[in-house]
Amino acid sequence: MHALAPLLAAARAHLGPPPALDALEQAMAAVESEALGPALRARLAGLAPGARWVGDDLLVVPGGRVSLFLIPAGGGIPLHDHPGMDVLLRVVAGRLRLRALDRVDPVAGLARPAGERVLGPEDGVVAGGPVAGNLHAVEALGPCAFVDVLAPDYGPGRPCRYYAEMPAPGGLVRLVERRP
């Protein structure tokens, strides 16, 4: 995975605390679809349609994590959160639909839809912060792969939670925790 070496070097240098998100975003923007290489492209192509996603940690340091996700056609990652984290996402192959929500009332479990985008390699880096776009779901529109940078990483007191959505008044949704 030598094509990802510059990103991993930048992550080692800039995944805080505090993280230097601008430097990480620049390094991610330079990642091209060739970063997958033939072996990972074959692995992506070999995933059964609708199967569960595959996530590989490329780097884990005290300030965060860099991961590569492979999602087969028709697959996805259900609605989940990144509590108190910054997230950078870069599609390197295929296309995906990213649907985001913002928490409105964490105690009542209420969130507001914050948008939906279809992303491909040409769309560059997408950022989500500790508040805006902190909840999102990913749907593969065909086989796709993306690189994710989390700062800080999940850990004690900061688990990843998955949610189902229930309608709520005022265009809001009620989040109900569930298993992935």
C-alpha positions as CSV (number, residue, x, y, z in Angstrom):
1,M,0.0,0.0,0.0
2,H,2.9,2.4,-0.8
3,A,0.5,4.9,-2.5
4,L,-1.0,5.6,1.0
5,A,2.5,6.1,2.6
6,P,2.3,9.9,2.4
7,L,-1.1,9.9,4.1
8,L,0.1,7.6,6.8
9,A,3.3,9.7,7.4
10,A,1.1,12.8,7.7
11,A,-1.2,11.0,10.1
12,R,1.8,9.9,12.3
13,A,2.9,13.6,12.4
14,H,-0.5,15.3,12.7
15,L,-2.9,13.2,14.6
16,G,-2.7,15.3,17.8
17,P,-3.7,15.9,20.3
18,P,-4.7,18.4,19.0
19,P,-4.9,17.1,15.5
20,A,-3.7,19.3,12.6
21,L,-6.8,18.7,10.5
22,D,-5.7,21.0,7.6
23,A,-2.5,19.0,7.1
24,L,-4.4,15.7,7.3
25,E,-7.0,17.0,4.8
26,Q,-4.3,18.0,2.4
27,A,-2.6,14.6,2.6
28,M,-6.0,12.9,2.1
29,A,-6.7,15.1,-1.0
30,A,-3.6,13.7,-2.6
31,V,-4.8,10.1,-2.3
32,E,-5.8,8.8,-5.8
33,S,-7.8,5.7,-6.7
34,E,-4.5,4.0,-7.7
35,A,-3.9,3.8,-3.9
36,L,-5.9,0.6,-3.9
37,G,-3.6,-1.2,-6.2
38,P,-4.5,-4.5,-8.0
39,A,-4.7,-6.7,-4.9
40,L,-7.2,-4.5,-3.1
41,R,-9.2,-3.9,-6.3
42,A,-9.5,-7.6,-6.7
43,R,-10.6,-8.0,-3.0
44,L,-13.2,-5.3,-3.5
45,A,-14.5,-6.9,-6.7
46,G,-14.7,-10.2,-4.9
47,L,-17.0,-9.1,-2.2
48,A,-20.5,-10.5,-2.6
49,P,-23.2,-7.9,-3.4
50,G,-25.0,-6.8,-0.2
51,A,-22.4,-8.4,2.1
52,R,-21.1,-6.7,5.2
53,W,-18.4,-4.0,4.8
54,V,-14.7,-4.7,5.5
55,G,-12.6,-2.3,7.5
56,D,-8.9,-2.4,7.7
57,D,-7.0,-0.3,10.2
58,L,-4.0,1.2,8.4
59,L,-2.6,3.2,11.3
60,V,-3.7,3.5,15.0
61,V,-1.9,6.1,17.1
62,P,-2.9,7.7,20.4
63,G,-4.4,10.7,18.6
64,G,-6.5,8.8,16.1
65,R,-6.9,6.2,13.4
66,V,-6.7,5.8,9.6
67,S,-8.8,3.1,8.1
68,L,-9.7,1.8,4.7
69,F,-13.3,0.5,4.1
70,L,-14.4,-1.8,1.3
71,I,-18.1,-2.0,0.7
72,P,-19.7,-4.3,-1.9
73,A,-22.5,-3.1,-4.2
74,G,-25.7,-2.7,-2.3
75,G,-23.9,-2.8,1.0
76,G,-23.4,-0.1,3.5
77,I,-22.6,1.0,7.0
78,P,-25.7,1.7,9.1
79,L,-26.3,5.0,10.8
80,H,-23.6,5.5,13.5
81,D,-21.9,8.2,15.5
82,H,-18.5,9.6,16.1
83,P,-18.8,11.0,19.6
84,G,-16.7,14.1,20.1
85,M,-14.6,13.3,17.0
86,D,-13.5,14.9,13.8
87,V,-13.9,12.6,10.7
88,L,-12.3,13.0,7.3
89,L,-13.5,10.7,4.5
90,R,-12.1,10.3,1.0
91,V,-13.7,8.0,-1.6
92,V,-10.9,6.3,-3.6
93,A,-13.0,3.9,-5.7
94,G,-16.6,3.7,-6.8
95,R,-19.5,5.8,-5.5
96,L,-21.4,6.0,-2.2
97,R,-24.3,7.9,-0.7
98,L,-23.5,9.6,2.5
99,R,-26.4,10.7,4.6
100,A,-25.7,12.9,7.7
101,L,-27.7,13.9,10.7
102,D,-26.9,16.4,13.5
103,R,-27.9,15.8,17.1
104,V,-30.5,18.3,18.4
105,D,-31.2,16.9,21.8
106,P,-28.8,14.1,22.9
107,V,-30.7,13.3,26.1
108,A,-34.0,12.8,24.2
109,G,-32.2,11.1,21.3
110,L,-33.3,13.6,18.7
111,A,-31.5,14.5,15.5
112,R,-32.1,16.6,12.4
113,P,-31.3,15.4,8.9
114,A,-28.3,17.4,7.7
115,G,-28.1,16.4,4.1
116,E,-27.3,13.6,1.7
117,R,-24.6,13.5,-1.0
118,V,-23.4,11.1,-3.6
119,L,-19.6,11.0,-3.5
120,G,-16.9,9.6,-5.8
121,P,-13.1,10.0,-6.0
122,E,-13.5,13.3,-7.8
123,D,-15.3,14.9,-4.8
124,G,-12.2,15.2,-2.6
125,V,-12.3,15.1,1.2
126,V,-15.5,15.4,3.2
127,A,-15.2,16.5,6.8
128,G,-17.5,15.9,9.7
129,G,-16.9,17.5,13.1
130,P,-17.8,16.8,16.7
131,V,-21.2,18.3,16.2
132,A,-22.0,18.8,12.5
133,G,-22.5,15.6,10.5
134,N,-21.4,13.5,13.5
135,L,-24.0,10.9,12.7
136,H,-24.0,9.3,9.3
137,A,-24.8,6.3,7.2
138,V,-23.0,5.1,4.1
139,E,-24.6,3.2,1.2
140,A,-22.5,1.8,-1.7
141,L,-24.0,2.5,-5.1
142,G,-21.6,0.0,-6.5
143,P,-18.4,-1.6,-5.1
144,C,-16.6,1.3,-3.4
145,A,-13.7,2.0,-1.1
146,F,-12.9,5.0,1.1
147,V,-10.2,6.1,3.5
148,D,-11.4,7.4,6.9
149,V,-9.4,9.5,9.4
150,L,-10.8,9.7,13.0
151,A,-9.4,12.2,15.6
152,P,-9.5,11.2,18.4
153,D,-10.1,7.5,18.1
154,Y,-12.8,5.5,19.7
155,G,-12.0,4.2,23.1
156,P,-13.3,4.0,26.7
157,G,-16.1,6.4,27.1
158,R,-16.2,7.0,23.3
159,P,-17.8,3.9,21.7
160,C,-19.3,3.8,18.3
161,R,-23.1,3.4,18.5
162,Y,-25.4,2.3,15.7
163,Y,-29.0,3.7,15.4
164,A,-32.4,3.0,13.9
165,E,-34.5,6.1,13.1
166,M,-38.1,6.7,14.2
167,P,-40.1,9.7,13.0
168,A,-40.4,12.6,15.4
169,P,-42.3,15.9,15.3
170,G,-40.9,18.9,13.4
171,G,-38.9,17.0,10.8
172,L,-36.7,15.4,13.5
173,V,-35.9,11.8,14.0
174,R,-35.6,9.9,17.3
175,L,-32.5,7.7,17.4
176,V,-32.9,4.2,18.9
177,E,-29.7,2.4,19.6
178,R,-29.3,-0.9,17.9
179,R,-26.7,-3.5,16.9
180,P,-24.9,-3.0,13.6
